[in-house]
């Protein structure tokens, strides 16, 4: 099984500040060329999982205390974050994290450091601008003055410059208008289809995430609770009710009935 | 008032200010990349002066070799200090790191005193000594050449920051370390390089300062004026260091001429307090961009 999975997370535990355990025995795989969605509520540990994979946990005083993470079949524990990026694992962090006082173009230039030592030709940003024409219009402007949606485009654009084989996307829909969410996810799906880049997509907005993903995992308080191909997930009664907001008959559920939530959440115990 | 005299004071102030500016740029470079307030910058500058003295007077090397020796020894000190003292302090409180740099300054001052003694020394002459006149105003040749050299280094630093890929890496690291890592920038390397380049620049400035005023183990006091310069200009702004440096240089020259040397610090530190009250980020320091 090792070879065909681009990313394997094998039974990891993550602890912050040597005291707070966030992930407990979590395993998942991302196959080549697929989009895998990881859903879950606030504080479930989704972002922590992504940071564990990209090795950015260290700068937040977190550590993987057991288990292993393998990228392209190789254990990544000893690799510093920038070295991982240079192997093709790119993390688009939560909240976009663009460099606000740099121009759009300089933000893309910053991402060219991901190509160091890979013997790739000097990148042109045409491909990024083809996916995101709006970034081209604003390429000389400061990134801090972009709208939220454009900043997310820039964050994904930086990933494209880095020629990754796997992109970790942390809540690309965060704080965006529904129309913009739709636009961004359409492009995410296109990038996956055109470039064959695998993606591990963390989302709270389950509807859009499951619309583009091939496989899904659902996570609660540090553990996975449901997993499977997307078409199986969206037929699951609990996923429909708790994550997609649909009642049994397929119509939107009223908040008046939310009390049922506790009773129905049988997988927790 | 004699305009010629005023012009000469002004030019001398600009000359001194250029050296403040270039040392300020070294300070800013380190602060920008690593958020370390490096109080040892004056002592690293002093070390550059002594390294030049050691090479030119001690080993009798010609100036065009002694100057690179001084600059390289600055770079070496920068590399060693960053690796040995600053990197282990990563994540500690800024005050601790600040204290480490104060300690480093004392160690360097003590070191040159042990090796070269406590008495002031003069650097061997290496600049042309033909007097320079701008119009009718006389300008000491050392000050003029120092000014030119400092401006060249400054221009190189500012344009490297603005136009080079390395400048992007530095600015990205300064803005958001985590995000810099996430786009593939080797952040520890940015730290090292900024210390190396900054200390090399400071050491080079030390040669110029030493050529004008001589060298002594108390030369690190120069760093105090540089601190005023960068606080006035903005801790993270190279352009601020340039403007602040020239401004403080000129103000010191006038204060020294008309009020007496003992008032220099009084005047410049008063300016610093004023700037801090009106613009806490300095004249050119970055505020956060407010999203509109």
Boltz contact constraints between the chains, C-beta under 6 A:
constraints:
  - contact:
      token1: [A, 56]
      token2: [B, 178]
      max_distance: 6.0
  - contact:
      token1: [A, 59]
      token2: [B, 178]
      max_distance: 6.0
  - contact:
      token1: [A, 81]
      token2: [B, 181]
      max_distance: 6.0
  - contact:
      token1: [A, 82]
      token2: [B, 181]
      max_distance: 6.0
  - contact:
      token1: [A, 82]
      token2: [B, 184]
      max_distance: 6.0
  - contact:
      token1: [A, 82]
      token2: [B, 185]
      max_distance: 6.0
  - contact:
      token1: [A, 82]
      token2: [B, 186]
      max_distance: 6.0
  - contact:
      token1: [A, 85]
      token2: [B, 184]
      max_distance: 6.0
  - contact:
      token1: [A, 86]
      token2: [B, 184]
      max_distance: 6.0
  - contact:
      token1: [A, 91]
      token2: [B, 182]
      max_distance: 6.0
  - contact:
      token1: [A, 93]
      token2: [B, 182]
      max_distance: 6.0
  - contact:
      token1: [A, 97]
      token2: [B, 176]
      max_distance: 6.0
  - contact:
      token1: [A, 97]
      token2: [B, 179]
      max_distance: 6.0
  - contact:
      token1: [A, 99]
      token2: [B, 172]
      max_distance: 6.0
  - contact:
      token1: [A, 99]
      token2: [B, 175]
      max_distance: 6.0
  - contact:
      token1: [A, 100]
      token2: [B, 289]
      max_distance: 6.0
  - contact:
      token1: [A, 101]
      token2: [B, 175]
      max_distance: 6.0
  - contact:
      token1: [A, 102]
      token2: [B, 171]
      max_distance: 6.0
  - contact:
      token1: [A, 106]
      token2: [B, 168]
      max_distance: 6.0
  - contact:
      token1: [A, 109]
      token2: [B, 168]
      max_distance: 6.0
  - contact:
      token1: [A, 110]
      token2: [B, 168]
      max_distance: 6.0
  - contact:
      token1: [A, 110]
      token2: [B, 172]
      max_distance: 6.0
  - contact:
      token1: [A, 110]
      token2: [B, 183]
      max_distance: 6.0
  - contact:
      token1: [A, 111]
      token2: [B, 183]
      max_distance: 6.0
  - contact:
      token1: [A, 113]
      token2: [B, 184]
      max_distance: 6.0
  - contact:
      token1: [A, 113]
      token2: [B, 185]
      max_distance: 6.0
  - contact:
      token1: [A, 114]
      token2: [B, 183]
      max_distance: 6.0
  - contact:
      token1: [A, 114]
      token2: [B, 184]
      max_distance: 6.0
  - contact:
      token1: [A, 144]
      token2: [B, 289]
      max_distance: 6.0
  - contact:
      token1: [A, 158]
      token2: [B, 183]
      max_distance: 6.0
